[in-house]
Amino acid sequence: MAIFMIVLICFLCLVCICSALLRWNEVRYRKKGLPPGTMGWPVFGETTEFLKQGPNFMKNQRARYGSFFKSHILGCPTVVSMDPEVNRYILMNEAKGLVPGYPQSMLDILGKCNIAAVHGSTHKDGADFVRGYPFSLREGVPTAVSHGLWLNIPDYDAPTQLVKPLERNTRFVDAVMTIPKGTLFPMCGMNLAFDRDLIGPAMYFGLMGDGQPIGRYDDMWAGWCTKVITDHLGLGVKTGLPYIYHSKASNPFVNLRKEYKGIFWQEEIIPFFQSAVLPKDCTTVQACYIELSKQVKENLSKVDPYFDKLADAMVTWIEAWDELNPNGPGSKLANGKSK
Ligand SMILES: *[C@@H]1O[C@H](CO)[C@@H](O)[C@H](O)[C@H]1NC(C)=O
């Protein structure tokens, strides 16, 4: 009986301490004008829930408190906005007192010079170049594509996935690099941003996946086409920061079925893109893309009749693009919305 009482008292104490600790943050950050939400434990806040559930944590909180709520994550009190209008306002007003950045805990991981932490003069035009950098190249070229990398589950093809099931990428490289002119790269659509006005019409991921002989090559195909065109038009492609954390492993056997033909074909596709030359009179992305489709038809149809269809689809894509964008690429349409 005595033991039972001790256990009960301990248990009650624990409950009291826990609820006191849980109140701690709520009281500490109770200020007027803050949106609803929970603050979690002292110091840790709701970081564990956030890291465990990721986007679901945000969705659950939104369901409970609306698209504007407070929390305590990654070591600091946080107001989360899932309201597109508010987010737009914040991002558009970067220069007017709102400074973007990560919490200190993220800075410790990502480094002080990560792309999101560096703002103002460091990224402005007119930054200084090291000795030996040709003056004729200091102007640089506009960036058409920004290809971010990722940590954790690597982006392998199915055969590599099968032999290295446990491999994880833990190495964060605090750098952004320009992919050199004349060099192709395996573009991944997972963490990608592109300038719709500069390169939009070349971002065709199409005719792959269900009902087609090949899948999982959609983004790489778009990347090869894009790189040939950006090189021709004097536009830049960058890769490196910002990273994302990739945690959804795909099934290597399903992937193998999708990739099977691509794995053979890529031995011919890549030399094709490496030697593709666009004529000087192709001065728009659309003209370049149509020209590329002709070369695909002429040179890759012998690899497989599928490329004949793909070349036609590339033309259809440009026709559709021009129909939806009668005043030039991207004009009047807000951020990818098609009317
Ligand atoms: C396509 O084939 C033609 C004729 O065989 C060849 O001259 C040209 O270099 C090829 N183009 C590419 C991009 O491989």
The ligand as an SDF file (V2000), in Angstrom:
LIG
                    3D

 14 14  0  0  0  0  0  0  0  0999 V2000
   22.5600   14.4470  -86.0850 C   0  0  0  0  0  0  0  0  0  0  0  0
   22.8510   13.7100  -87.2460 O   0  0  0  0  0  0  0  0  0  0  0  0
   23.5100   14.4550  -88.2210 C   0  0  0  0  0  0  0  0  0  0  0  0
   23.5920   13.6000  -89.4570 C   0  0  0  0  0  0  0  0  0  0  0  0
   23.9600   12.2870  -89.1800 O   0  0  0  0  0  0  0  0  0  0  0  0
   24.8740   14.8890  -87.7130 C   0  0  0  0  0  0  0  0  0  0  0  0
   25.5650   15.6310  -88.6850 O   0  0  0  0  0  0  0  0  0  0  0  0
   24.6620   15.7410  -86.4860 C   0  0  0  0  0  0  0  0  0  0  0  0
   25.8890   16.0890  -85.8910 O   0  0  0  0  0  0  0  0  0  0  0  0
   23.8180   15.0030  -85.4430 C   0  0  0  0  0  0  0  0  0  0  0  0
   23.4820   15.9110  -84.3930 N   0  0  0  0  0  0  0  0  0  0  0  0
   23.5920   15.6090  -83.1320 C   0  0  0  0  0  0  0  0  0  0  0  0
   23.2010   16.6840  -82.1610 C   0  0  0  0  0  0  0  0  0  0  0  0
   24.0000   14.5590  -82.7210 O   0  0  0  0  0  0  0  0  0  0  0  0
  1  2  1  0
  1 10  1  0
  2  3  1  0
  3  4  1  0
  3  6  1  0
  4  5  1  0
  6  7  1  0
  6  8  1  0
  8  9  1  0
  8 10  1  0
 10 11  1  0
 11 12  1  0
 12 13  1  0
 12 14  2  0
M  END
$$$$
